[in-house]
Amino acid sequence: MSRICQVTGAKPGFGHHVSHSHRRTNRRFNVNVQSKRYWVPSLNRHVTLTVSARGIKTIDQRGIDAVVAQILARGGRL
């Protein structure tokens, strides 16, 4: 599962581990994505989305119908 939020489009960030001696090694800051299943009344079916914690809050605020319409408008798959 790729770590990309279907609602916000959040992707992993990249940076460095910095040790006590100040040596830097590469690391990856992953997005907190969850697989969530929602009932979408406009489609009359369940939809499984890969969403971040912020994406879940966005769905709670705007409603699942509005978010699904936005995903479909930009050509995303459900």
C-alpha positions in Angstrom: 0.0 0.0 0.0 1.5 3.3 -1.0 1.5 5.9 1.7 -0.5 8.6 -0.1 -3.7 10.0 1.2 -6.6 9.9 -1.3 -8.3 12.9 0.2 -5.4 15.4 1.0 -2.8 14.0 -1.4 -0.2 13.9 1.5 3.0 12.0 0.6 6.0 11.0 2.7 8.6 13.6 3.4 12.3 12.9 3.4 15.1 14.1 5.7 18.0 12.8 7.9 18.5 10.9 11.0 21.0 13.0 13.0 23.1 11.0 15.5 24.8 12.2 18.6 28.0 12.6 16.6 26.0 14.6 14.1 26.4 12.1 11.2 23.4 12.3 8.9 21.7 9.2 7.3 18.6 9.4 5.1 15.2 8.7 6.5 11.6 8.9 5.5 8.8 10.6 7.4 5.7 8.5 6.6 2.2 9.8 6.5 -0.2 8.3 9.1 -2.5 6.6 6.5 -5.4 4.2 7.5 -7.6 2.1 5.4 -11.2 3.2 6.1 -14.5 1.9 4.8 -17.3 4.5 4.3 -20.9 4.2 3.1 -21.5 6.6 0.3 -25.2 7.3 -0.1 -24.8 9.0 -3.5 -23.1 5.9 -5.0 -25.3 3.5 -2.8 -22.3 1.4 -1.9 -19.3 1.1 0.5 -16.0 2.7 -0.5 -12.6 1.8 1.0 -10.3 4.8 1.1 -6.7 5.2 2.1 -6.8 8.3 4.2 -4.5 10.1 6.6 -5.6 11.3 10.0 -6.2 14.8 8.6 -8.1 13.3 5.7 -10.5 11.6 8.2 -11.1 14.9 9.9 -11.7 16.5 6.5 -14.3 13.8 5.7 -16.0 14.5 9.1 -16.2 18.2 8.4 -17.3 18.2 4.7 -19.1 14.9 4.4 -18.2 11.8 2.5 -20.4 12.8 -0.5 -18.5 16.0 -1.1 -15.1 14.4 -0.7 -15.9 11.5 -3.0 -17.2 13.9 -5.6 -13.9 15.8 -5.4 -11.8 12.6 -5.8 -13.9 11.6 -8.8 -13.6 15.1 -10.3 -9.8 14.9 -10.3 -9.8 11.5 -11.9 -9.1 9.4 -8.8 -10.2 5.8 -8.4 -12.4 4.5 -5.5 
